Amino acid sequence: MDAPQVIRALQALHPEPEWATFPELADGTGGRKVRTIDLFALNLWPSKGYRAVAYEVKISRSDFRRELDDPTKRAPWERLAHETWIAAPAGVVPVAEVPEGWGLIEIQEGGKVRRPRRALQRQPPEAWPRSFTASLARRSAEPPAPLEAWELLGRKVTVDHLVKIAEALIRKRPELLDRHRTRERPTREAWELEHARRQAEHHRQVGELAGAVRRLCGRQVQDAATFAAWHARNARNVVPAEDPSLIAVQRAHQALATLLDELEIPALPSLYCPR
């Protein structure tokens, strides 16, 4: 189990909209930044007293020992959070060695959690330092991390979903390999016919593209690379708004460029376009 897996399991304990979570949060900005916590969770409900919880993630015994050797890394979060926890995979951190006032939460396979030692309930200041408030504001303004959540057919797809899909594929791998080995493969003659058909289709599409350029723009196009270079030069020109014909030509440029991208014509620069 790695640190991102531990952090995702912790975030699952603090779901939206009740909680907001901030991985890798600094205790300040600019020159005021001193230490970073692996995960900071803030309760957004007044009825829960805007409770703040800080988690320091350790995935190895050596990493945990370095934490014990430098108490200054923990000090800012003891002042800013109601609870402070060491979070680790099961069996990594001995309960007896957990720093005073800190709790221990163990993440087991499958995301289950166990708390061998509870955290001391602290009382942070009524108002956080402005440098820490600025750090929270900066993280809130940052775009979400890539691959953390996608929208697919109206449903939210998270990294956990992707992991489950990967695990299902691993289980089905022998079956998929058997299908691949036993499926009927095309003969060389069939492959060559299909290849010739696709080439002819590309020739037809590029030929139509060249004809459209010739009719709309008065430009002869011999191949896709020539057209792409010509369009790149002309796309930068400013078209006078009072000349409708030139506006139509510019729109034609844009439409043809889009068509060029859709057909992936630049991948076939040697194709000849008939006059």
C-alpha positions as CSV (number, residue, x, y, z in Angstrom):
1,M,0.0,0.0,0.0
2,D,1.4,3.4,-1.0
3,A,0.7,6.9,0.4
4,P,-2.0,7.9,-2.2
5,Q,-4.0,4.8,-1.3
6,V,-3.8,5.7,2.4
7,I,-4.9,9.3,1.7
8,R,-7.8,8.1,-0.4
9,A,-9.0,5.8,2.4
10,L,-8.8,8.8,4.8
11,Q,-10.7,11.0,2.5
12,A,-13.4,8.4,2.4
13,L,-13.8,8.9,6.2
14,H,-14.5,12.6,5.5
15,P,-17.1,12.7,2.7
16,E,-18.5,15.8,1.1
17,P,-20.5,17.9,1.7
18,E,-19.9,17.7,5.4
19,W,-16.1,17.7,5.0
20,A,-13.5,19.4,2.9
21,T,-10.1,17.6,2.6
22,F,-6.8,19.1,1.5
23,P,-3.9,16.7,0.7
24,E,-0.4,18.1,1.0
25,L,-1.5,21.3,2.8
26,A,1.1,23.8,3.9
27,D,0.8,25.7,7.2
28,G,1.3,29.1,5.3
29,T,2.2,30.7,2.1
30,G,5.4,32.4,0.8
31,G,8.0,32.9,3.5
32,R,5.4,31.9,6.2
33,K,5.3,28.3,4.9
34,V,7.2,26.0,7.3
35,R,5.6,22.6,7.3
36,T,3.2,20.5,5.2
37,I,0.7,17.9,6.4
38,D,-0.2,14.9,4.2
39,L,-4.0,15.4,4.7
40,F,-6.0,18.1,6.5
41,A,-9.8,17.6,6.9
42,L,-12.1,20.4,7.9
43,N,-15.7,19.9,9.0
44,L,-18.0,22.5,7.3
45,W,-21.0,22.1,9.6
46,P,-21.4,24.6,12.5
47,S,-23.1,21.9,14.6
48,K,-19.8,20.0,14.5
49,G,-17.8,23.1,15.6
50,Y,-15.9,23.2,12.3
51,R,-13.7,20.4,13.5
52,A,-10.2,20.1,12.0
53,V,-8.2,16.9,11.7
54,A,-4.6,16.5,10.6
55,Y,-3.1,13.3,9.3
56,E,0.6,12.5,8.8
57,V,0.9,9.4,6.5
58,K,3.8,6.9,7.1
59,I,4.2,3.9,4.9
60,S,7.4,2.6,6.3
61,R,9.1,2.2,9.7
62,S,12.1,4.3,8.5
63,D,9.8,7.1,7.4
64,F,8.1,7.0,10.9
65,R,11.4,7.0,12.7
66,R,12.4,10.2,10.8
67,E,9.2,11.8,12.0
68,L,10.1,11.0,15.6
69,D,13.5,12.5,15.2
70,D,12.1,15.9,14.3
71,P,9.3,17.1,16.6
72,T,9.2,20.5,14.8
73,K,7.4,18.8,11.8
74,R,4.5,18.0,14.0
75,A,4.3,21.2,16.1
76,P,2.3,23.5,13.7
77,W,-0.5,21.0,13.3
78,E,-0.8,20.5,17.1
79,R,-1.7,24.2,17.2
80,L,-4.0,24.2,14.1
81,A,-6.1,21.0,14.4
82,H,-8.5,19.6,17.0
83,E,-7.0,16.1,16.4
84,T,-3.7,14.9,15.0
85,W,-3.1,11.4,13.7
86,I,-0.4,9.2,12.3
87,A,-1.9,7.2,9.5
88,A,-0.2,4.0,8.2
89,P,-0.8,0.6,6.7
90,A,-1.5,-2.0,9.3
91,G,1.6,-3.2,11.2
92,V,4.0,-0.4,10.2
93,V,3.8,1.9,13.3
94,P,4.1,0.4,16.8
95,V,1.4,1.9,19.1
96,A,3.9,2.4,21.9
97,E,6.1,4.7,19.7
98,V,3.3,7.1,18.6
99,P,4.1,10.7,19.7
100,E,2.3,12.0,22.8
101,G,-1.1,13.5,22.0
102,W,-1.2,11.9,18.5
103,G,-3.6,9.0,17.5
104,L,-2.8,6.1,15.3
105,I,-5.1,5.0,12.5
106,E,-4.3,1.9,10.5
107,I,-5.5,1.4,7.0
108,Q,-6.1,-2.2,6.2
109,E,-6.6,-3.9,2.8
110,G,-9.9,-3.0,1.2
111,G,-9.9,0.5,2.9
112,K,-11.1,-0.7,6.4
113,V,-9.7,1.3,9.3
114,R,-8.6,0.5,12.8
115,R,-7.7,3.0,15.6
116,P,-5.4,1.3,18.1
117,R,-4.8,4.7,19.8
118,R,-7.1,7.7,20.0
119,A,-5.9,11.2,19.4
120,L,-5.9,13.9,22.2
121,Q,-8.7,16.4,21.8
122,R,-7.1,19.8,21.3
123,Q,-8.5,23.3,21.2
124,P,-7.0,25.3,18.4
125,P,-7.2,29.1,18.4
126,E,-10.6,30.7,17.7
127,A,-9.1,32.3,14.6
128,W,-6.3,30.7,12.5
129,P,-3.3,32.7,11.5
130,R,-3.8,34.6,8.3
131,S,-0.9,32.8,6.6
132,F,-2.7,29.4,7.2
133,T,-6.1,30.8,6.0
134,A,-4.3,32.0,2.9
135,S,-2.9,28.5,2.4
136,L,-6.4,27.0,2.6
137,A,-7.8,29.6,0.2
138,R,-5.0,28.9,-2.3
139,R,-5.7,25.2,-2.2
140,S,-9.4,25.8,-2.6
141,A,-8.8,27.9,-5.7
142,E,-6.5,25.3,-7.3
143,P,-8.1,23.1,-10.0
144,P,-8.8,19.5,-9.0
145,A,-6.0,17.0,-9.6
146,P,-6.1,15.1,-12.9
147,L,-7.6,11.6,-12.9
148,E,-9.2,12.1,-9.5
149,A,-12.7,12.3,-10.9
150,W,-14.2,12.1,-14.4
151,E,-17.7,12.5,-15.6
152,L,-18.8,9.5,-17.7
153,L,-22.4,9.3,-19.0
154,G,-23.5,11.6,-16.2
155,R,-21.8,9.5,-13.5
156,K,-18.8,10.4,-11.4
157,V,-15.8,8.1,-12.0
158,T,-13.1,8.2,-9.4
159,V,-9.7,6.6,-9.1
160,D,-11.2,3.9,-6.9
161,H,-13.6,3.0,-9.7
162,L,-10.7,2.7,-12.1
163,V,-8.8,0.5,-9.7
164,K,-11.8,-1.8,-9.4
165,I,-12.1,-2.0,-13.2
166,A,-8.4,-2.8,-13.4
167,E,-8.8,-5.6,-10.8
168,A,-11.8,-7.0,-12.7
169,L,-9.7,-7.1,-15.9
170,I,-6.8,-8.8,-14.1
171,R,-9.3,-11.5,-12.9
172,K,-10.6,-11.9,-16.5
173,R,-7.1,-11.8,-18.1
174,P,-6.9,-15.6,-18.7
175,E,-10.3,-15.6,-20.4
176,L,-9.3,-12.6,-22.5
177,L,-6.0,-14.2,-23.5
178,D,-7.8,-17.4,-24.6
179,R,-10.2,-15.4,-26.7
180,H,-7.3,-13.6,-28.3
181,R,-5.5,-16.9,-29.1
182,T,-8.5,-18.6,-30.5
183,R,-10.1,-15.8,-32.5
184,E,-10.0,-16.1,-36.3
185,R,-7.3,-14.0,-37.8
186,P,-7.6,-12.4,-41.2
187,T,-5.6,-13.8,-44.1
188,R,-2.9,-11.8,-45.7
189,E,-5.1,-11.3,-48.8
190,A,-8.0,-10.0,-46.6
191,W,-5.6,-7.7,-44.8
192,E,-4.2,-6.3,-48.1
193,L,-7.8,-5.7,-49.4
194,E,-8.8,-3.8,-46.3
195,H,-5.5,-1.8,-46.4
196,A,-6.2,-0.9,-50.1
197,R,-9.8,0.1,-49.2
198,R,-8.7,2.4,-46.4
199,Q,-6.0,4.0,-48.7
200,A,-8.6,4.6,-51.4
201,E,-10.9,6.2,-48.9
202,H,-8.2,8.5,-47.7
203,H,-7.4,9.5,-51.3
204,R,-11.1,10.3,-51.8
205,Q,-11.3,12.4,-48.7
206,V,-8.2,14.3,-49.4
207,G,-9.3,14.8,-53.0
208,E,-12.6,16.3,-51.8
209,L,-10.7,18.5,-49.4
210,A,-8.5,19.8,-52.2
211,G,-11.5,20.4,-54.4
212,A,-13.2,22.4,-51.6
213,V,-10.1,24.5,-51.1
214,R,-9.9,25.1,-54.8
215,R,-13.6,26.2,-55.1
216,L,-13.7,28.3,-51.9
217,C,-10.3,29.8,-51.7
218,G,-8.8,29.6,-55.2
219,R,-5.9,27.6,-54.0
220,Q,-4.4,24.4,-55.5
221,V,-3.5,21.8,-52.9
222,Q,-1.1,19.0,-53.8
223,D,-0.9,17.3,-50.4
224,A,-2.0,17.7,-46.8
225,A,1.3,19.2,-45.6
226,T,1.0,22.0,-48.2
227,F,-2.6,22.7,-47.1
228,A,-1.7,22.8,-43.4
229,A,1.2,25.2,-44.0
230,W,-1.0,27.4,-46.2
231,H,-3.8,27.5,-43.6
232,A,-1.4,28.3,-40.8
233,R,-0.2,31.3,-42.7
234,N,-3.6,32.6,-43.6
235,A,-5.3,31.9,-40.2
236,R,-3.2,34.7,-38.8
237,N,-4.4,37.3,-41.2
238,V,-7.1,39.8,-40.0
239,V,-10.2,39.8,-42.1
240,P,-12.0,43.1,-42.5
241,A,-15.4,42.8,-41.0
242,E,-17.0,44.8,-43.8
243,D,-16.0,42.2,-46.5
244,P,-18.5,39.3,-46.3
245,S,-16.7,37.3,-49.0
246,L,-13.5,37.4,-47.1
247,I,-15.2,36.4,-43.9
248,A,-16.7,33.4,-45.7
249,V,-13.3,32.5,-46.9
250,Q,-11.9,32.6,-43.4
251,R,-14.7,30.5,-42.1
252,A,-14.0,28.0,-44.9
253,H,-10.3,28.0,-43.8
254,Q,-11.4,27.1,-40.2
255,A,-13.8,24.4,-41.4
256,L,-11.3,22.8,-43.7
257,A,-8.6,22.9,-40.9
258,T,-11.1,21.1,-38.6
259,L,-11.8,18.5,-41.3
260,L,-8.1,18.0,-41.8
261,D,-7.7,17.3,-38.1
262,E,-10.6,14.9,-38.0
263,L,-9.3,12.9,-41.0
264,E,-5.8,12.8,-39.5
265,I,-4.5,13.8,-42.9
266,P,-1.1,15.0,-41.6
267,A,-0.3,11.4,-40.9
268,L,-0.4,10.8,-44.7
269,P,1.7,13.7,-46.2
270,S,2.6,11.8,-49.3
271,L,-0.9,11.3,-50.6
272,Y,-1.5,13.1,-53.9
273,C,-4.7,15.1,-54.3
274,P,-6.1,15.0,-57.9
275,R,-6.7,18.3,-59.6
